[in-house]
Amino acid sequence: MFTAQGPTFRELAVQALSSVERGYDLLAPKFDHTPFRTPDAVLDAVTRALRPLGPFDSGLDLCCGTGAGMSVLRQVCRERVTGIDVSAGMLAVGRDRCPAASDRPRVDWVRADARALTFGAAFDLVASFGAFGHFLPRERPGLFAQVHSVLRPGGRFVFPLVAPARPGSRGYWALLAFDTAMRVRNLLWRPPFVMYYRAVRLADIREELVRAGFTVELCALPELGRRADGSPRCRLLVATRCPSEIGL
């Protein structure tokens, strides 16, 4: 799972016994050499799916980490791209690997909590890649309300969703084991490290987004393959802030 340039077992153990913020500060220099970074194939597929929906003026990468998703936004946004993350270490790596350029779009890196955004309705596009496992289910409605607040009417909130592993499959048992280990860790150790990926269910997310004021569509990403029953392995969820808020 990890390359030779990735973190050692000891480094991962130290990270796992830290808070989410401190853990990612420690992991940041080697994060891109772990399986936690969004694969390029997913980033490319999302870029292709977004092009017909744009162009966009301003984009926000929610929980941007070291900036893999920023490469997507820079291709579909014309004016400004902003990455926010709670980890100063991850942002520092992102800045170093993607220095601000004189041409557009302008690139900004902001340390902020996604649950307390202060931008106002400044963006046409908000994207997130693999961040929802770091939010407890009870926190998601508030998170989606924050995203709604920073989007202009008609703006889009997008993120890829991988189809759940089939019960009994190797992936199913791996995720179950990981989530169980994290829950045991959080019962025994403080501060907690929230990373519960089995808690991210499409039906719940769709309902929470609708309650936050979005309309929701799913777009297949066929280049990422299909399962045995013909369904896509990965979809792009596109949540749109109601255009009627413009006053039309």
Residue pairs with C-beta under 8 A, 6 or more apart in sequence:
1 34
1 35
2 33
2 34
2 35
3 33
5 30
5 33
6 30
6 33
6 34
7 15
7 27
7 30
7 33
7 34
11 26
11 27
11 30
12 27
14 26
15 23
15 24
15 26
15 27
16 23
16 185
16 193
17 185
17 189
17 193
18 26
18 191
18 193
19 191
19 192
19 193
20 86
20 87
20 134
20 192
20 193
20 194
20 195
21 86
21 87
23 193
24 31
24 65
24 85
24 86
24 87
24 89
24 90
25 87
25 88
25 89
25 90
26 89
27 34
27 89
28 66
28 87
28 89
28 90
28 92
28 93
29 89
29 93
31 37
31 65
31 66
31 90
31 93
32 66
32 68
32 93
36 130
37 65
37 66
37 68
38 68
38 69
38 129
38 130
38 160
41 223
41 224
42 129
42 160
42 221
42 224
42 234
43 68
43 69
43 71
43 72
43 129
44 223
45 160
45 221
45 223
45 224
45 234
45 236
46 72
46 127
46 129
46 158
46 160
46 221
46 236
47 72
47 75
47 76
48 223
49 219
49 221
49 236
50 72
50 76
50 125
50 158
50 236
51 75
51 76
53 156
53 238
54 76
54 77
54 125
55 76
55 77
55 78
56 76
56 77
56 78
56 124
56 125
56 156
57 77
57 78
57 79
57 80
57 124
58 77
58 79
58 80
58 81
58 82
58 122
58 123
58 124
58 125
59 73
59 76
59 77
59 80
59 81
59 82
59 105
59 123
59 124
59 125
59 126
59 127
60 73
60 81
60 82
60 83
60 84
60 119
60 122
60 123
60 125
60 126
60 127
60 150
61 67
61 69
61 70
61 72
61 73
61 81
61 82
61 83
61 84
61 127
61 128
61 129
62 84
62 114
62 126
62 127
62 128
62 131
62 147
63 84
63 85
63 86
63 114
63 128
63 129
63 131
63 134
64 70
64 83
64 84
64 85
64 90
64 91
64 94
64 109
65 85
65 87
65 90
65 94
65 129
66 90
66 93
66 94
66 97
67 83
67 93
67 94
67 97
67 98
67 109
68 129
69 83
69 127
69 128
69 129
70 81
70 83
70 94
70 98
70 107
71 98
72 127
73 81
73 105
73 125
73 127
74 81
74 105
74 107
76 125
77 105
77 124
77 125
78 104
78 105
79 104
79 105
79 106
80 104
80 105
80 106
80 107
80 108
81 105
81 106
81 107
81 108
82 107
82 108
82 109
82 110
82 119
82 123
83 91
83 94
83 107
83 108
83 109
83 110
84 109
84 110
84 111
84 112
84 114
84 117
85 91
85 94
85 111
85 112
86 111
86 112
86 113
86 114
87 111
88 111
91 109
91 110
91 111
94 109
95 109
98 107
100 106
100 107
100 108
101 107
112 118
114 131
114 135
114 143
114 146
115 135
115 139
115 142
115 143
115 146
116 146
117 146
117 147
117 149
117 150
119 150
120 149
120 150
121 149
121 150
121 151
121 152
121 153
121 155
122 150
122 152
123 150
123 151
123 152
123 155
124 151
124 152
124 154
124 155
124 156
125 155
125 156
125 157
125 158
126 147
126 150
126 151
126 155
126 156
126 157
126 158
127 157
127 158
127 159
128 157
128 158
128 159
129 159
129 160
132 140
132 159
132 200
132 205
133 194
133 195
133 196
133 197
133 199
133 200
134 194
134 195
135 143
135 194
136 194
136 196
136 199
137 199
137 204
140 204
140 205
140 208
141 208
141 211
141 212
144 157
144 208
144 209
144 211
144 212
144 214
144 239
145 212
147 157
147 212
148 157
148 212
148 213
148 214
148 241
151 157
151 241
152 241
153 241
153 242
153 243
153 244
153 245
153 246
154 240
154 241
154 242
154 243
154 246
155 240
155 241
156 238
156 239
156 240
156 241
157 209
157 214
157 238
157 239
157 240
157 241
158 236
158 237
158 238
158 239
159 236
159 237
160 221
160 234
160 235
160 236
160 237
161 200
161 202
161 205
161 218
161 234
161 235
161 236
161 237
162 233
162 234
163 227
163 231
163 232
163 233
163 234
163 235
164 172
164 201
165 171
165 172
165 174
165 175
166 172
175 197
175 198
176 198
178 197
179 196
179 197
179 198
179 199
182 193
182 194
182 195
182 196
183 196
185 193
186 192
186 193
186 194
202 237
205 237
206 216
206 237
209 216
209 239
210 216
213 241
213 242
214 239
214 240
214 241
214 242
215 239
215 240
215 242
216 237
216 238
216 239
216 240
217 237
217 238
217 239
217 240
218 235
218 236
218 237
218 238
219 235
219 236
219 237
219 238
220 232
220 235
220 236
221 232
221 233
221 234
221 235
221 236
222 232
224 232
224 233
224 234
225 232
225 233
225 234
226 232
226 233
227 233
